[in-house]
Amino acid sequence: MKRLDESFLNGRARPTPRILQWGEGNFLRAFFDWKVDRMNEVSGGDWGVIVVRPIAGGLPFTLNEQDGVYTVLSRGVGDDGKAVSEPRLVAAVRREMSAHEDWAGVLALAHNPDITVVVSNTTDAGIAYVSTVAYEDAPPVSFPAKMTRFLHERWKAFDGTAQSGLQMIACELIEHNGDELRRIVLQHAHEWQLEPAFIEWVESANAFYNTLVDRIVPGYPRAEAETLQEELGYEDKFMAAAELFHFFVIERKPGMPALRLPLAQYDDATVVVENADPYKARKVAILNGAHTALCALSLLAGVETVGEAVNDPTGARFLDRLLGEEVIPFLSLPKDELEQFAAAVLRRFRNPYIRHLWYDISLNGIVKYQTRNLDRLTAYQERFAKPAPLNTLALAAWLAFYLGRFAGADKLTPRDSEAVIAKAKEIGAFDDGTAQGREAMVAAYLQEASFWGRSIDNPALRAAILEDFAFLTEEPFTFARLAKFIDGA
């Protein structure tokens, strides 16, 4: 079978490299580059991408072996409830380079006036300060240090003109990713004692945009690769499977320049806003919060995957009521927009092409509940003077999960730090079989500041958790019992 190359594009134009991309991984290729490729097709645009592999190692082959061309397979459940699988050949990537094998070549790109936009996804830990990096390193080990060196090369190449500044679109999964990249770049510039005029140019002529990215990208479909390649008619070592859903928020704060890349003009699922925080809150509360609320309950009930849970009418009804009654009323975006996003989330959970294990999601479950669900739990009680029934049941389920009070617990032990697991065991020891011991255990759980950032104990919540914990543990828990709880909530 022939290896994929640009001959399979059937004459589609290859765009001029104008974007420098730090990161060759599946996510950027199946999210950002895929979006740019679609934008080029719709708009007649000329935005090409040069991909830089920022760290040594990785795949033993490069995109250059396929002329930069690869397949993104978008798969999921459509609005009509039917399964959809859509392959697309991406033509926007022009070549791949290695920062470690050709650092001089990467720096030479700083002299290219066509390159005006930089995008990055160098993993969650990529935007991090490393004190030992030096200007002379070839290359510096950290991404922010590489970017500082690249910007200095750019400044020298164009004599510090304002027009030569770059627009950085950071896609790493950290809070205020663009702001953090800018902060560390400037820190390196000061520590390396670079010219004051360069530092002023970084601050005034370059823009660092915060973003929110949202698309599940499982990556290379190894189990199906042979069948898929027979269907497509070529071998593709860079094929990337992704869900249908995609959403990109770029934060352009007041005073920042308009984005050169016109992605939002041609893609309804890309938005440019002054403040991305409401969208982050929406994603955390609805998408992540739904996962966290149903996770421990599903594990207690012996339900293995997200798809299995949400395709069960009880699991679907739990999430529908949780989101509609205990989450959406406490978010700031318009209700209809939140409801549309919630409906999309439920379709995403039903994706037959993604097998998402609840046990994987259970990793660090207590801190996930704190960051994703706790604000809605407390807001509901403040508004209605009673605990939120479904979020409270989920909170009780996490206690039962960490204590192993369910069938099959020996094979599903908590996945968390030693300190959290030890603290949970200490809390469980209060339960000596008496009513007083059980209440002491629940009180200690709710008062544990290392879990929640503060004590969340109050009489109404304590009573509800006591009742829910008994409901979850005194008989084998099943989705049938969950259905009865929902009916009575």
C-alpha angles and dihedrals in degrees: 000000000000119000115244115261138151093284087078089063089076094221099319110158119257110223129231113263105256101143126068110206123197105204132044097202130129095259100060092040094051095039117027101023091042090053092048090050092052090046091053091052096048098040102032085241127168104216114140128177133224110200120212119199099218100196134042121260126019123122115009091227133054139223088250089075087066097039086253091295121132141152128256112199109202110198137172146087117320127217088269091058094250126126115259130195117181122179119201130183109223114217100171097089110084103180146339127235134186119230090204098046098038110021091149089055091050091050089049088064087067086071092057110102091198092066107084104143130062124193127185144187107167095160127273090291095045097093096061136127115247113188097200099061119113134200091242095054112118091233117357109234098237127065096232089052091049089050092050091052091046092050091050089053089050092050092052094045094055099033092246097293115171090231092061094063118118133229112228118204107190116199100177114131098249132105115274091358096178093047091050093049090050092048094053094043090055091045090056091046091055094043092049088050093233120176117293088228090058092050091050089050091052090051098044108027102038129066127208113197125201115222145188116212125192125181131109109231113184089180128209109024094224097170092053101030097109094049093044093049091051088053094046095043099231143070113253119182091183099051109141126197117211137170120260093245119086131165130174125188119190116190114218104182121204110286095024118121122257112269115264092208104076094206096132091055092064105028120064089199093061118075133180113211138168092234124027094186097097090053091048089050090050093052094044095046100040107028102028095029092053090052092050095045095053098034103082092037090055093048091050089050094049094248107147108194140034092239092053091050098047095042087058109087090228095054091046092049092049092055094041092055094039092054096038098046108023106029116026095051089061099052126090104224119093113288096236091052091050092048091051090051091048091051089050090050092055090050089050091052089054093054105138091202095062122067103197112183118216089215090061090049090051091072108125089354097168096055089044089056089050095051099036110030111017097081091056092045092055095039091054092051092047092052100041102025091234136081120273101253101215098038088047091052088051090051090052090047091057089055090051091047095050090047093048094236097153141074112281094020091136089069096040105052119169116278104215144101119303089245094056093045091049092049091050090051090050090051092048091055089070088071101088096163095270128107089243092052092049091051091048089053093051092045091052090048093053094042096051104116093190088063101043105018089247140015111292093182119133131150097254095048092044091053092048093049091048091054094043094048090054090048090052099044112027092071129025105280119233137163087256088063089045089055090055090050092051091049090055097041 
